[in-house]
């Protein structure tokens, strides 16, 4: 088995750079004039957006009428199998989607199916959705309805999410909603505050004797300095501006600015923050504003002189000025910034720069509303299914924990097993479509290349829960719990075999000497599919059709004749050979078996007599996972064990297990 692990790891290393080769070039290279016309019939020309080269700006003469972008460029859209896909989206300037078209995908869920057209129509139905309203919750009365978790709908949910997130990102890049998805100032809130209240509420930063404090590093403690004070604030919000300037003056000043500009007010006494050379140099060289890596210096064109501050109880300042902050600096008024006084020469002493921080009161900040991921809506709407599945897994766990006691009651256990397999087939498989496949394993294996995004795994709650349970149980007990109890197609095979047995159909088994070689077939198929997935997901998805799960379980045999015929042949085989597909062909079972190599226990009891001289369990095991000859004679091959517990029924049967029969006879003699 080690050689198969080495092959898989080698493929991973050699294929690490192949991941995203399918979608290349700029957005211009991938968008045709036909598609632009489909979204915007009146367009006359296009250009790349000045702020974001991933976005095509569509114009009618000189007027912008919309934008075009790609889900791949915006959010690196990946399907559930971690392969890339691309949807080209058109966005109107009103914020509604002008159109969306799936231009590239390798989704195995739809590949080779008659439902390919349904997927394309699903994407196109996003037209006219307004992205400003937030991602729509899945429901029947919405313009778009992802099919939650019902049969093969993971990709559609992911595509809906990619369309919406790409559109929101594009809107932010072009400033369509003025950054509504980020923290922003509450510009419209009004409060009547006096000077002391403005200072107390941290709307104004006010420092007195700030130069005297700095001079302590350069002078004797007894040296006196002239009085100095400075106050500054952001005056853009009305809560501050109306109190500082009064309403009319503030409105008039703000009307003169660009809608994205900000403004601060600085007032001082003593040391002049403006200096006396700014009129000739047209630059204010004694002050600058610092925010992170942003450094803003002010020119005369940014300056407006104010006679006095209008707030009640305000000190009288010799200098009062407003400075405009141009939007080109990307200044964020909701974050901390600093006013820095430069190269101060006071009383003949050169003082280091003085830095005074400013952070606006949170009462004036509208916190961003974090979008709820689409998978949360899906989980909430699937809560009944989640509860029922969780209960079923709890029952299975209890069966495993108390298997020693249950196995003493052979007939009762048989009813329990048949009932559980029926539930797995009918509810987990046919009703909810929660059938694991090799693509679930591929999604995990490809994480080093595609990145670990938990959203992709959480998009289908039942699949996620079963996958997590399967991995954990495989690490503890091996392959058996999933393959023997939770696989709908496996359950279907076993139920057919059970019915065939009750109808008197005899089983036909391959000679035991061939088992070891036949078991390796599924590992070869697994390695082939994994290797091909790093070269071509389209080819890998074709190879993965070796699994009949989609045909028999997810599509209810509603597929093309070749797929249905293949599934029926395998099911007919199960009437004569117990779980032939699972034992020799299934790549998913092979993947779980490899994980099971790391198990910490097997929890199946054996006696010293098992295999020598007794072979009762070997003949009772329906899948021949207990050899009756060779070096592993009497040993349970855990990578082939489905935990049907037939061997444990024999182990506890005082009338069939030879060691127990012998003990019972001794008891009778002694009595």
N, C-alpha and C positions, 0 to 999 in steps of 0.2 A: 504493500500500500504506500510505502514511502516514495516509491518512484513516481506515483501519480501526483503526490503532493509536490514533488520537485518539478514535475512538468508544469503544473498549474502556476507555481511561483515563477518559473522561468518565463512563462507567457506573460505574466504580469509585468515583469521587469522589461522584457523586450518590447512590449506594446505600450509603454507608458506615454509615448508621445503621439499616439495615433488618435486619441480621443475625439478631437473636435475638427477633424480634417474635412468634414462634409460641408460645412457652411463657411465660406471664405469670401473675401472681397468686401468693399464698402457697401453701404446701403444703396448707393447709386447704381452699383453693378447688379444688384438683385431686384430692383424695382423697374418694371417696364412701363412705357407710356400708356399701354392698354390698361394696366392696373390703376394708374393714376386717374385716367379718364373714368374708370368705373367708380372710383370714390368721389372724384371732383370733376364732373362733366364740363364745367365752365372754366377750367384752368387754362392759363396761357403760357406759364413758365414755372420752373422750379429752381430752387437754390438750396444749398446746405445752410442750415440754421447757424447764425453767428455764435450762439452760446454753446451749441452741442452738435458736433459733426455727425452724430448718429441719426440726426433728424433731418428729413427733407422738408423744406418749407414750400408750400404750394401757393402760387399767387394767380390772381386774375388781374392782369396789367400790373399795377403797383400795390394792389391790396392783397394782403395775406388772407386766404380763405381756409387754410387747413394745414395739417402736418401729417407726414408719413414716417413710420418707424417700424422696427422689427423687434419681436419678443426676444430673439436671440441676442441682438445687440444690447437691449435694455436690461434683461434679467437672466441671460444665459438659460433659456428655457430647455428643460430636460424632462423626458417622459419618465414613467415609473421604472422603466428598465434602464434609466440613466443615459439613454441615447438622445442626442439633440433633435429638436424640431424647431421650425420657424413659422410664425404667423406674421404676415405683413398687415399693419393696422393703419387706417386713416382716421384722423381726429379733426373734427370741426373746431373752429375758434370758439364756438359756444360751449365746448366741453363734451359734446356727444360724439360717439363713434360713427364715423362716416362709412366704415366697412372694415371687414377683417377676412383674410383668406389664408388658409393653411397651404404653404408653398413647399414645405419639406418636412417629412417625418419618416420614422422607421418603427412606429409603434407596433409591437407584436400583438397587442390586443386587437388591432384592426387589420393587420396584414393578412392577406389571403381571404378575407371575409367579405360577405355580400353587404356588410354594413359600412363599407368605406365611404359611401355617399352620405350616410347618416352623420359621420364624423365631420365631413366638409360642411354640411348644412348646419351642424351644431355651431361651428365657428362663425359661420355667416350670420347666424341669428343674433350675434352681439350688436348688430347695427342699431343705431339710435339709442343705445344705453348711455346715460349721462354719468360719467365717471366721478362727478363731484359729489354724488350721493353716497359714496362709499361702496364697498364690495357687496353686492346683493346677497342676501341670505338665501340658501337653497329652499325654494318652496314652489308650489305649483302655480301660484298666481303672479310670479315675477316674469319679466320679459325673457329672462334666460334661466333655465333650471338645470343645473348639474344633477345627474341622476344619483346623487349621494353614493351609496355603496352597493347598489343593486346591479350585479352581473356586468363586469367589464366596463366600469365607468370611471376608473381611476384616471385615465388619460384625459377624459373630458373635464374632470374637476381641475386637473393641473393646467389644462389649457385655459380654462376660465380664469384661473388665478393669474396665469402669465399675461393674458390679455389685459387684465385690470391693473396689475402692478406695472406693466410696461407703460400703459396709458397714464397712470399717475406719475411715474418717473418723467415721462415726456412733458407732462403739464408743468411739473416743477422746473424742469430745465428751461422751458420757454417762458416761465413766469405767468402761466395762464391764470393761476389762482393766487398769485402773490404769496407763494409758499404757505398755503393753508395747512400743509401737513407738518409744519415746524412750529416751535414756540414763536409767538408773535406778540407785539404790544397791543394792549387794549387802548387804541387811540381815541375812542369815542367816550370812554368813561369820564364823567365830570364830578369833581369834588370841590367844595368850598373850604380851602385850607389857608391858614395864616402862615407866616414865616416859620414860627417855632414848630408848627405841625408838619410843615414840609421837611424840615431838618430832622425831626424826630422820626418821621416815617421813612427816612432814607430816600426821599425824593430829591433832596439837595445834599451835596457834600459841602460842609462848611468847616474851614480850618482857620484858627486864629494863632498868631505868633509862630507860624510854620517855619519862617526863616530863623527865628531865634532858636528853635529846636535844632536846626541844622548847624547853626554856628557853634553849638556846644562842642562839636568835634574839632573846632579850629580856634577857639578863644578860651580865655580864662573864665572860670565860673562867675566871677564878679563883673565881667564885661557886659554892658547893656547894649541893646540893639533897638532900632526903631521898630515901632508897631507895624505888623503886617497881617493881613487876612485875605483869604480867597474863598470864593464859593463858586461851584459849578454844578450844572445839572443838564439832563436831557429835556428839552422843552417840547419835543414833538407831541407827546400825549397831552390831551386836554386837561387831565388832572393836574399837570404841572404847568403847562403853557398858559392856561386861562388864569391861573393865580399869579404867575410871574408877569405876564404882559397884559392881562385882561383879554376878554373874549374877542373884541373887534380887531385889536392889534395882532393877536395870535392867528386868527383866521386869515387876515390879510397877508401876513408873512408866509404862512404855510401854503397859501394859494400861489405864491411866487415860486415855489419849489417843485421839482419833479416829484411824482407820487411816491417814488422809492427813496427820495432823499431823507436824511435825518438832520437834526440841528441841536447844538448845545449852546448853553449860555454860560459865560464866565464873567465873574465880577470880582474886583479886588481893590484893596487899599495898601498903601505903603509901596512895596516893590511893584513895579509896572510889568504886568505879564505881556503887554503889547510892545513896550520899548518905544523909542523915538525915531527909529529908522524905517518903520514899516511903510510909511507913506512914500518914501523914495524907492525903497527896494521892492515894494508890493508883496513882501513876504513877512510873516510873523515868525521870527527866528528864535523867540524865547519860549515857545510852547509847541507841543505836539501831542497827538492822541495815539495811544498804543493799545491794540487789542490782539493778543496772540502774536502772530507774525505780521499783522497789519500795522503799519505806521502811517499816520495821516498828519501832514503838515498843511497849514492853512495859508492861503493867499489873500490879497486884499479883496479879490472878487468874492471870497467866501464870507466876508466880514460885514456885519451890520451893527452900527452903534446904537445903543439904547441909553436914554437919559437916566432912567432909574428903574428899580424893581418895584412893581405895583403891589406886592403882597403886604398885608397888614403886619406891622411890627418889624418890617425888614430894616436891616442896617442901611446906612447911607454909604454907597460905594462910589469911589472916584472914577473907576473904570467899569463899565458894563457893556459887554459885547455879545453878539450872537454869531456863531460860526456854522456855516453849512457844511454837512458831510455828504459828499457826492456819492450816489449809489454805486459808482464804479469801484469803490473800495471794498464792497461786500461787508460793510460794517453791520454787525448784528446787535441791535439795541437791547436785546434780552440778556446778553452775556456781559461779563465784567470787562471793564476797560480802565485805562489809566490816563490821567492828565500829567504830563511830564514837563517840568520847568527846566530849561536848559541853560548851561553855562552862566550860572548866577554870579555876578560880581557885586558884592554888597559890603560896604564899609571897608573897602580895600582888600577884601578877602574873596578868594575864588572858592565857591562852594560846589560840592558835587551836585549832580542833578537831583532834583526833588521829585519823587513819584508819589502821586496821591490817587488811590483807587476809587472807582465808582461802580456800584452794582445796584441797579434799580430794584425797588420793592417788588416782590413777587405778586403783590395784589394787582399790579398793572401788566402782568404777563398771562396771556392765554396759553395754557399748556397744550401741547400737541396731543391729539387723540390717536393713540396707537391703533392701527387697523387690526382687527381680529383676523387671524389667519383663517382661511377657508376651512381647514381641517377641524377647527373648533366647532364651527356650525354643523359640520357633518357628524361629529361625535355627539353633539347635543341632540340632533335629530335622530340619531341611532341609539339613543340610550336604552330603549327596551331590548334591542338586539344585543347590545353590549352586556346588559345584565343577564340575559338568557345564556349567552355564550360563556360568560364568567361562571355562571352556576354549573354549566356543563363541564367546564374545565375543573371546577372544584370537585364535582362528582368523580371525574376521572382520576384526580389526585387522590381522593379517598379510596377508590378502588385499588390504586397502586400501593398506598400506605398499608391498607388492611387486606392485601391479597392473600396473606397466609390464612386468615380466618375465613375469607370468602371462598377460597379454593377447597375448603372442606365440604362445600355444598355444590356438587357438580351441576345438578340440574338448575338450581337457582342461578348459578353463575352463567350458564348458557343463555338463560332468558335475559339476564342483565346485558350480556355481550351483544346479542342479536338486537335488543332494544336500542343500545347505544349506537351500534352501526347504522341502524335505520334512521336515527336522529341525525347522525353525521351526513348520511346521504341526502335525506329529504330536506332538512332545514339548513344545515351548514352549506351543503352543496347546491342542490337544485333551487332552493328558495333564496338564499342570500348570495350565492356565487362566491363564497369565501374559500375557494380552492387554491392552495399554494401551488406554485409551479417553479420551474427552473429559473424563471426570470426574477423571482424573489431572491434566489441565491446570487444571480448575476448582479443585482442591484447592490448587494453588500460587497461583492468582490470588486466592483468597479468604483467603489468609494474613493480609493487613493487617486484615481484619475479625475472623476467627476466631482469630487468634493462631498463632504458629509452634510447633507441638508435633511434634517429630521422631518421637515414638512412633507417630503416625498414619501416617506414611510408611514406617516400619520394620516395620509389622505383617505385611506380606507381602514376604519377602526378594527373591523373583524379580521382582515388580513394581517394587520399589525399585531393584534393580540395573539392570533394563532402562530404567527412567525416568531414572536418573542417567546411564547410558551414552548414552541418546538426547539428553538436553539437552547433554551435553558434546560429543558428535559433531556435533550441529546447530550449536553455536557454532564448531566447527572447520571442518566440511565442508558443513553444510547439512542439508536434510531427508532426503537419500537413504539413509543407512545404516539408519535404522529402517524407513522406508516400503518400501525395496527389499529388505531382508534379514531384518528382525526382526518384522515385523507378520504374525501368523498368517493373518489374513483376506486380506491382500495376497498372501501366499504361495499361499493357496488359489486366488485368482483367476488368478495367473500360471501355476500348475500346470495349471489347467483350460484356459487359453489355449494352453499348450504341448501338451497332449493333443489339443486341437481342431486345432491346426496340423498335428500328425502324422497326424490323421485326414483331412486335406485340406480342412478347413473354412476358407474364406477370411475374412479380416478385413474389417470394414466401418467406415470411418473418417468422421467428420464433417469437412466442409471446413475447412481450416486457418484461414480468415478468422474463424471463429467461436470459436476456442480462447480468445482473450483474455477474451471475455465469459463463456464457460462456466467458465473457471478461477475467476472471482470468486464463483460460486455457493457454493462451500465456505466462503469467507470470510464471506459473508452469513449462512450457517447458524451458523458459529462465533460471530459477534457476537451473533446472536439468542439462542443458548443461554446464553452468558456473561451477557448482560444480564438474561435471565429468571431466572438462578440467584440474582440479588440481590433478586428480587421474590418468586419462588415456586419452591423447589427441586422441588416436585411437578410443576409445569408444565415446568421445565427437564429433568427426568428423562424426561418424555413426549416432548419434542422430541428428546432424545438418542437415542431409539429409531431415529433416522435411521441410526445406526450398527448394523449387523447383527451386531456382534461377539458379543454375548451369546447370540444365537440360534445362529449358525453355529459358534462356537468354544467358548464356556463352557458352553452348554446342549446341544451336540451335536444341534441342531434339535429338541430336546424342549420345544417351547413351543406356544402357540396357533397356529392356522392362519394368521391375518394376518401374524404375525412370520415364520413359516417360509416363507410364500409370498413375502414381500418379499425375504428372503435368497436364495431360489432364483432369483428374477427377476434379481437383481444378479449372481449367479454365472453364470447363463445368458448374460447380457450380456457377461461376460468372455470367453466363447468366441468372440464376434464383434468385440469391441472391447477392446483391451488395458487392463486395470485402469480401466474407466470410473468405478467408484465412487471409487477413490482420486484420480483426476484432477479430478473435477468436484464431488463431493458430500462427501467425508470431512472433518468438522470437526477431527478430531485431526490429520490431515495439514496442514490449514490452520494450526493452532496451531504445529506444529513448523516449518512453512515460515516463519512470522513470526519465530520464534527464529533460524532459519537466515539471516535477513537480516543478522544480526550476525556471520556466519561470517568467519573470518580467511583462508580459502583455499577453493578448490574441488578442487584436486589432479587436475583432468582436463586433459589436454594438448590443445592445438589448434595448427593451422598457419595461416600467413597465407592459404593458399588455401581454408581452410574457409569455406564460404558463398559464396565468389566466387573461382573459378568452380565449385568442387566442392560438391555437395550430397549426397554419399554418406551422411554421418552423419545428415542430415535424414531421408532415406528409411529408414535402418537403425534409428533410434531408435524403439522400440516404443510409447512414450508421447507421441511428437511433442513432445518438450521442446526440439528444435532447429528453429526456424523455417526454412523454405526461401524465405521472402520477407519483405518489410518491413524495418524499421530494425534488427531483431534477427536478420537473416538469418545463419545459420551459427553463431550464438551459443547456448551452452547456457543455458537458463532454469533456474537452479539451484533455484528454488522448485518446479519441476515435475519435476526430475530425480530418478529413483529409484536412480541409481548401478548400473544393470544392467551397465554397462561395455561395452555393445555398440559405442558410439562409439570406445572405446579399442581394441577388437578390430579395428575398421576402421582406426584410426589406425596400428596396428602391422602391418597386413596388406600385405606387399609385392606381393601379387597383386591387391589390390582398391583400395587407396588411390591415387588418380591421381598425387599427387606422388611416392610411393614407386615406383609402376610406371614413371614417367618416369625416375627415377634408375636403376632396374634396367636399363631399356633402354639408357641411356647407358653403363652398365658393360659390357653385352654388346657394344656397338659399339666401345668402347675396347679390349676384349679381342680 
